[in-house]
């Protein structure tokens, strides 16, 4: 039986989470996250936050 230590599972989980967020940001950038109200709000907040961050730099 192959047992991975808990920290190895955590590392794999963190990599999956990192990949998910990277792909999600790309879909937001391209406007491909959907047409529902929540998707529109998410794009709006993302774009406004991005603009504020660039302005504050």
C-alpha positions in Angstrom: 0.0 0.0 0.0 1.4 3.4 -1.0 0.9 6.0 1.7 1.7 9.6 1.0 2.5 11.8 3.9 0.0 14.5 4.7 2.3 17.3 3.6 2.6 15.7 0.2 -1.2 15.7 -0.2 -1.3 19.3 0.9 1.4 20.2 -1.8 -0.6 18.4 -4.5 -3.8 20.2 -3.3 -2.1 23.5 -3.4 -0.9 22.9 -6.9 -4.4 22.0 -8.1 -5.7 25.2 -6.4 -3.0 27.3 -8.1 -3.8 25.8 -11.5 -7.5 26.4 -11.0 -7.1 30.0 -10.1 -4.7 30.6 -13.0 -7.2 29.2 -15.4 -10.0 31.1 -13.8 -8.2 34.4 -14.1 -7.5 33.6 -17.8 -11.2 33.0 -18.4 -12.0 36.3 -16.7 -9.5 38.1 -18.8 -11.0 36.6 -22.0 -14.6 37.2 -20.8 -15.3 33.4 -21.0 -16.6 32.8 -17.5 -20.3 32.9 -18.5 -23.2 35.2 -19.1 -25.1 34.9 -15.8 -25.5 37.7 -13.4 -22.8 36.4 -11.1 -20.3 36.0 -13.9 -21.0 39.5 -15.1 -20.5 40.9 -11.5 -17.3 38.8 -11.2 -15.9 40.3 -14.4 -16.9 43.8 -13.3 -15.3 43.5 -9.9 -12.2 41.9 -11.4 -11.8 44.6 -14.0 -12.4 47.5 -11.5 -10.0 45.9 -9.0 -7.4 45.5 -11.8 -7.8 49.1 -12.8 -7.5 50.3 -9.2 -4.4 48.3 -8.7 -2.8 49.7 -11.8 -3.8 53.2 -10.8 -2.3 52.8 -7.3 1.0 51.5 -8.6 
